[in-house]
Amino acid sequence: MATIKDIADLTQLSAATVSRVLNCDETLNVTPETRKRVFEAAEELNYVITSKQKKVKMKGKIGLYYSFSLEEELVDTYYLSIRVALEKKLKSMRMEYSKITKDDTKKSVSKLDGIICLGTFRKADIEVIKSFDKPSVFVDANPDENYFDAVVINFNSATKSALTYLVELGHENIGFIGGIDTDMFGNRFKDLRQDVFEVYLKEKGIFKEDFVKIGGYNPKDGYQILKEMLSQDEKPTALFVANDSIAIGCYKAAYELGVKIPEDLSIVGFNDVSSAQYMVPPLTTVKLYTEVMGESAVDLLLERIATKRAICKKITIHTKLIVRGSAVTVKK
């Protein structure tokens, strides 16, 4: 059976520190990363933690502020996957957490040690969060880099990688299907991918306004919009869509219209949902590392709480274009 000394040797920490971490000593001043390293080593060595230790929670309680509804989460699993990663990480570190809403006040959140905000928020919401006067990190947003920490995706480079791939395949008639972000309070935000798409294609001299269609982020929108787009006199040879859910609807519309993917229409998605690799043909898409986003947000917040860091940090999580079978060289 593994001992505390074995864990100390593996982590290169003192036996006393390891013991205090395993016993969840709230007075011990070590980083969240160190605590995680100790517990991972204990698991690797099959160290048996007593039932008393298992019941003790790490110090701290985190508030989770989500701007999206359950219905929106189920339509587009992007926020769902980040939320699951956030909560899984907090559970693994034995941190208490609870949801907060726009109705919370500085008094109602007074017992929280920090806040994680996921989604899109209007200016008034940001001011309310500032008034809570708690260490806070935003995920998928960076509303005030002088006040909040943030974990974001580089939508600029992610979108450009997809478009560059299509341009290198010889496509000049490239369409975009996207949506308008709407939070649970009814606030609307333009999709950053649309901005990048328009600027990039204008720089290449191949932008066509008729090939930009905006609806929602679900398969139904992809289905209806592609049917509309393909009814035009001039048709795109390739599509970049704002998420894989839209791509699913596009596949159905193309099938019903007798348009072959990728021979007649190349499609590149965004998100790399688990079903993308099983679509026919498998979907070429931009992979987002949502689990890393969630874990990084928790680590960033706990580090700021522990160190009382005054300077804000922004972590940018990069993406990767996953090339499968839904895009090919354009027919001449």
Phi, psi and omega in degrees: 000137181293150180242171177298324178297321178299317179293320178299317180297319183290322183267351182061038175244166177286153179299325180296317179296315179302315181298317182291325177294312181296332178268008177054048179291112184288345180270354181282127182262084175230160182286158175302327180296321179294316178301317180298318181299320180293313181293325177293321177295320179298320179292318180298322182269003181060038177290133182268116177268135184293159181300327179296318180294321183296332183278342182280134180261153174292155180294137173120151176222131186249138174264137179246121184244110181252134182268355186250159178268167178299321181297316179295323180296323182282330179290313179238110189283006180303304180291328177302312183293324177291317180300315180299318179295319178301308185291325177296318180296316179297320178295319181296334180262007178059038178266138173284146175210155179210155180278144172238160184227180180295344181274353179289157180234172178301325179290318184290338179255012187299332182273357178281147176266339180189169184226137172247125182249126182237123177127204180246138185226141177281170184301320181297322179294321180298319180295323177296316180296322176298322182294340178293336178057048179234147172305129185223146175231136177259138177247127182072020176201155178219070190290333180204098186290349177267357185232326185240150165282160182209147171237118186226166172258145176277084182297330180298305182291326180296315180292318180297325180295320178293316182290321177299320179300315180292320179295319179294337175279358176097006182282133175241335177262085186249128180256163177228131172238121181216198182216185174246124177291128177231123180275179185293350180262002178090004178284139185247139183225132179292140180291127180298330180296326178295316178301312181296318179303310184294315180296315184298312183288330175294321177296328179277350181075024183233018181283133177232115185299327181293345181266007177253116182233131183241130177217243176242190185251020184249168181303324180300318179294317178300320180297308184291318183290320179294322177299319178295316182296321182280355176272352179287158179297313177262130186241149177286153173261348181211153179229139166247122183245151190288341172202169184288337177296318176299319181300323179300316177295323178297321179300317181294317180297316180299318180299315182292330181271358181074022178267121184273134174254124008259001187303316181262332183212118175273143180226134173237128182260195184207126177124317187060061174293161186300331183279350185300322183288345182257000176290160182241109356285163178304138188279126168284129188204164178270120182276128175254132182268074186294326179295320178295323178299312181296314181296319181295324180296316179296312180301318182295317180293314182295325177294320180290323178296315185291321185264349184057036180301133182267333183274134182281151177238148172234126177254125178256121179265121183279165184242177179215132176282119179262107183274121177237242187233013187262007178219134179221173178300137183294146177285137179260000000 
